[in-house]
Amino acid sequence: MSENPDHVVDLEVDQSASHQTVRSVTRALDIMGQFTNGSNRPRSISEIVEASGLAKTTVLRLLFTLETEGLLASTSRGYVPGPGLWRWAFAANQAWELPPQAREVMKELVAAEQETVNLYIRRGRTRICVAQEESPLPLRHVVRIGDQLPLTSGASSKILLSQSDPSIVESLYAEAHPGAPTLESLLADIEQVRTLGFAVSHGEREQGLSAVGAPVRSAHGQVVAALTFSGPTVRFTDDRVPGLASTLADAAEAMSKLGIDHPLRANT
């Protein structure tokens, strides 16, 4: 084994994580995460070092490995995502692309209510958007497919946590962002999901943004995804929300009957 201290640290198992993780892999993924914020501009080594908080020697070693594997590419202006990501993107698309029937359900929802429709799944301590149909209205809410968002706010989070023990929710809340609802409010809203079958949020993740969500379930009744309407709060009035919730609940039930699970495939 190399006597380089950085090398030894990189191979250690990170005991501080809720599950054991290989630190070098986590660090490499953190670097890759710097290229997923919607900006396609190259990033210099100094920018990557500053954002990662790692020693420059460690970053250089990780960059070399990522470039060797084709996940990053070095240009005269800095590093950019590499061509090797295409095969990963293709594999992810094949695994998580919605079946045509489910996509049609989402399109029908947009046609009926003119609001953006998203489908979220839970991944560890976050929720990920795996499908979206945009509202045709000029003022609308849009996220990117693959975006990871906090589990401590938003209608979809309440749906995805609706079968979790309060202790799990409390653990997640330790990492809540400043604008998140109080823990007591979040727990009460999750309990309401169990009673009413839907969730509502107003300005919890982003001011002026509202959402309504309903659960998509497996054949065994487990919540596997959250189907949501989202848009400007001015359109999600108290008298409109019940109708949106009812429409979503019917659509979510239809998607559940397709047998959608992880990955999101319909049983044939």
C-alpha positions as CSV (number, residue, x, y, z in Angstrom):
1,M,0.0,0.0,0.0
2,S,1.2,3.5,-0.8
3,E,2.5,5.6,2.2
4,N,0.9,8.7,0.7
5,P,-1.5,9.8,3.5
6,D,-4.0,11.2,1.0
7,H,-4.1,7.8,-0.7
8,V,-4.8,6.0,2.5
9,V,-7.6,8.4,3.4
10,D,-9.2,8.0,0.0
11,L,-9.5,4.2,0.5
12,E,-10.9,4.4,4.0
13,V,-14.5,3.5,4.6
14,D,-16.5,6.6,5.7
15,Q,-17.9,5.6,9.1
16,S,-19.7,8.9,9.6
17,A,-22.3,8.1,6.9
18,S,-25.5,6.5,7.8
19,H,-24.4,3.6,5.7
20,Q,-20.7,2.8,5.0
21,T,-19.4,4.4,1.9
22,V,-16.0,4.4,0.2
23,R,-14.7,7.8,0.6
24,S,-12.8,8.0,-2.6
25,V,-15.9,7.1,-4.6
26,T,-18.0,9.7,-2.7
27,R,-15.4,12.4,-3.4
28,A,-15.3,11.6,-7.1
29,L,-19.1,11.7,-7.2
30,D,-19.1,15.1,-5.4
31,I,-16.8,16.4,-8.1
32,M,-19.1,15.1,-10.8
33,G,-21.9,16.8,-9.0
34,Q,-20.3,20.2,-9.7
35,F,-21.2,19.7,-13.4
36,T,-24.9,19.1,-12.9
37,N,-26.1,22.5,-11.8
38,G,-27.5,23.4,-15.3
39,S,-24.4,25.4,-16.4
40,N,-22.3,23.9,-19.2
41,R,-19.3,26.1,-18.7
42,P,-15.9,24.5,-18.2
43,R,-14.5,24.4,-14.6
44,S,-10.9,25.1,-13.7
45,I,-8.9,23.0,-11.3
46,S,-8.9,25.8,-8.8
47,E,-12.7,26.1,-8.9
48,I,-13.1,22.4,-8.4
49,V,-10.6,22.4,-5.5
50,E,-12.4,25.3,-3.8
51,A,-15.9,23.8,-4.3
52,S,-14.8,20.3,-3.1
53,G,-12.8,21.5,0.0
54,L,-10.2,18.8,-0.8
55,A,-6.5,19.1,-1.1
56,K,-5.3,19.9,-4.6
57,T,-3.3,16.7,-4.8
58,T,-6.4,14.6,-4.0
59,V,-8.5,16.6,-6.6
60,L,-5.8,16.1,-9.3
61,R,-5.8,12.4,-8.7
62,L,-9.6,12.1,-8.8
63,L,-9.7,14.3,-12.0
64,F,-7.1,12.1,-13.7
65,T,-9.2,9.0,-12.8
66,L,-12.5,10.5,-14.0
67,E,-10.9,11.7,-17.2
68,T,-9.3,8.3,-17.8
69,E,-12.7,6.7,-17.5
70,G,-14.3,9.3,-19.9
71,L,-16.5,10.8,-17.3
72,L,-14.7,14.2,-17.5
73,A,-12.7,15.8,-20.3
74,S,-10.0,18.4,-20.1
75,T,-10.1,21.3,-22.5
76,S,-8.1,24.5,-22.9
77,R,-10.7,26.3,-20.8
78,G,-11.1,23.7,-18.0
79,Y,-12.9,20.4,-17.4
80,V,-16.3,19.5,-18.9
81,P,-18.5,16.4,-18.7
82,G,-16.9,13.6,-20.7
83,P,-18.2,11.5,-23.6
84,G,-18.3,8.4,-21.4
85,L,-21.3,9.8,-19.7
86,W,-23.4,9.1,-22.8
87,R,-23.5,5.4,-22.1
88,W,-24.4,6.0,-18.4
89,A,-27.2,8.3,-19.6
90,F,-28.4,5.8,-22.0
91,A,-28.5,3.1,-19.4
92,A,-30.3,5.3,-16.9
93,N,-32.8,6.3,-19.6
94,Q,-33.5,2.6,-20.4
95,A,-34.0,1.7,-16.8
96,W,-36.1,4.7,-15.6
97,E,-38.0,5.9,-18.7
98,L,-41.7,5.7,-18.1
99,P,-43.8,3.3,-20.1
100,P,-46.0,4.9,-22.8
101,Q,-49.2,4.3,-20.8
102,A,-47.8,6.2,-17.8
103,R,-46.5,9.0,-19.9
104,E,-50.0,9.3,-21.4
105,V,-51.5,9.7,-18.0
106,M,-49.2,12.6,-17.2
107,K,-50.0,14.3,-20.5
108,E,-53.7,14.0,-19.9
109,L,-53.2,15.6,-16.5
110,V,-51.5,18.6,-18.1
111,A,-54.2,18.9,-20.7
112,A,-56.9,18.8,-18.0
113,E,-55.3,21.3,-15.5
114,Q,-52.7,23.2,-17.5
115,E,-50.1,22.7,-14.7
116,T,-46.7,21.0,-14.7
117,V,-46.8,17.4,-13.7
118,N,-43.8,15.6,-12.2
119,L,-43.1,12.2,-10.9
120,Y,-40.6,11.8,-8.0
121,I,-39.0,8.9,-6.3
122,R,-37.0,8.7,-3.1
123,R,-33.3,8.2,-3.2
124,G,-31.8,8.0,0.3
125,R,-32.2,11.4,1.9
126,T,-33.4,13.1,-1.3
127,R,-36.2,13.0,-3.9
128,I,-35.4,12.8,-7.6
129,C,-37.5,13.9,-10.5
130,V,-37.7,11.0,-13.0
131,A,-40.4,12.3,-15.3
132,Q,-42.0,15.6,-16.2
133,E,-44.7,17.1,-18.5
134,E,-44.5,20.9,-18.6
135,S,-47.4,23.3,-18.3
136,P,-48.2,25.1,-21.6
137,L,-48.7,28.4,-19.6
138,P,-46.0,31.1,-19.8
139,L,-45.8,31.2,-16.0
140,R,-45.0,27.7,-14.9
141,H,-42.8,25.6,-12.7
142,V,-40.2,23.4,-14.3
143,V,-37.4,21.2,-12.8
144,R,-34.8,19.1,-14.6
145,I,-35.1,15.4,-14.9
146,G,-32.6,14.0,-12.5
147,D,-32.8,16.9,-10.1
148,Q,-32.2,15.9,-6.5
149,L,-34.3,17.9,-4.0
150,P,-34.7,17.9,-0.2
151,L,-37.0,15.4,1.4
152,T,-38.0,17.9,4.1
153,S,-40.3,20.2,2.1
154,G,-42.7,20.0,-0.8
155,A,-45.8,17.9,-1.4
156,S,-43.9,15.1,-3.1
157,S,-41.7,14.7,0.0
158,K,-44.7,14.3,2.2
159,I,-46.0,11.6,-0.1
160,L,-42.7,9.7,-0.2
161,L,-42.3,9.9,3.6
162,S,-45.9,8.9,4.3
163,Q,-45.0,5.3,5.3
164,S,-41.8,6.3,7.2
165,D,-41.5,6.2,11.0
166,P,-41.4,9.6,12.7
167,S,-37.9,8.8,13.9
168,I,-36.8,8.6,10.2
169,V,-38.4,11.9,9.4
170,E,-36.7,13.5,12.5
171,S,-33.3,12.2,11.3
172,L,-33.9,13.7,7.8
173,Y,-35.0,17.0,9.3
174,A,-31.5,17.4,10.9
175,E,-30.4,18.4,7.3
176,A,-33.4,20.6,6.6
177,H,-32.8,23.8,4.6
178,P,-33.6,27.1,6.2
179,G,-37.0,27.6,4.5
180,A,-38.3,24.2,5.4
181,P,-41.5,23.9,7.5
182,T,-41.1,23.1,11.1
183,L,-40.7,19.4,12.1
184,E,-44.0,19.5,13.9
185,S,-45.7,20.9,10.7
186,L,-44.0,18.3,8.5
187,L,-45.0,15.4,10.7
188,A,-48.6,16.7,10.8
189,D,-48.7,17.0,7.0
190,I,-47.4,13.5,6.6
191,E,-50.1,12.2,8.9
192,Q,-52.6,14.0,6.8
193,V,-51.4,12.2,3.8
194,R,-52.3,8.9,5.5
195,T,-55.7,10.2,6.2
196,L,-56.6,12.2,3.1
197,G,-54.4,10.4,0.5
198,F,-52.8,13.6,-0.8
199,A,-50.4,16.4,0.2
200,V,-50.2,20.1,-0.4
201,S,-47.4,22.6,-0.1
202,H,-47.2,26.4,-0.5
203,G,-43.8,28.2,-0.7
204,E,-41.9,25.5,1.3
205,R,-39.0,25.0,-1.1
206,E,-39.3,28.1,-3.1
207,Q,-41.4,31.2,-2.4
208,G,-44.4,31.6,-4.6
209,L,-44.4,27.9,-5.6
210,S,-47.1,25.4,-4.7
211,A,-47.7,21.8,-5.3
212,V,-50.2,19.0,-4.8
213,G,-49.1,15.4,-4.7
214,A,-50.6,11.9,-4.6
215,P,-49.0,8.5,-4.1
216,V,-48.2,5.9,-6.8
217,R,-48.2,2.5,-5.1
218,S,-46.7,-1.0,-5.8
219,A,-48.9,-4.1,-6.0
220,H,-48.2,-4.5,-2.3
221,G,-49.4,-1.0,-1.4
222,Q,-46.0,0.5,-0.9
223,V,-45.5,4.1,-2.0
224,V,-43.0,4.0,-4.9
225,A,-43.4,7.4,-6.3
226,A,-45.2,10.8,-5.9
227,L,-47.2,12.2,-8.7
228,T,-47.6,16.0,-8.5
229,F,-49.0,19.2,-9.9
230,S,-46.9,22.2,-9.3
231,G,-47.0,25.9,-10.3
232,P,-47.4,29.5,-9.1
233,T,-49.1,29.8,-5.7
234,V,-51.6,32.3,-7.1
235,R,-53.2,29.5,-9.2
236,F,-53.2,26.9,-6.3
237,T,-56.1,28.5,-4.4
238,D,-57.9,26.9,-1.5
239,D,-61.0,26.3,-3.7
240,R,-59.0,24.7,-6.5
241,V,-56.7,22.4,-4.5
242,P,-59.3,19.7,-3.7
243,G,-60.1,19.3,-7.4
244,L,-56.5,19.0,-8.3
245,A,-56.0,16.5,-5.5
246,S,-58.9,14.4,-6.7
247,T,-57.7,14.4,-10.3
248,L,-54.2,13.4,-9.2
249,A,-55.5,10.6,-7.0
250,D,-57.4,9.1,-9.9
251,A,-54.3,9.4,-12.2
252,A,-52.0,8.0,-9.5
253,E,-54.3,5.0,-9.0
254,A,-54.2,4.4,-12.8
255,M,-50.4,4.5,-12.8
256,S,-50.4,2.1,-9.8
257,K,-52.5,-0.4,-11.7
258,L,-49.8,-0.4,-14.5
259,G,-47.5,-2.1,-12.0
260,I,-44.9,0.7,-12.0
261,D,-42.1,0.0,-9.5
262,H,-38.4,0.5,-9.3
263,P,-37.2,0.8,-12.0
264,L,-40.3,2.5,-13.4
265,R,-41.6,-0.2,-15.8
266,A,-45.1,-1.3,-16.4
267,N,-45.9,-5.0,-16.0
268,T,-46.7,-6.7,-19.3
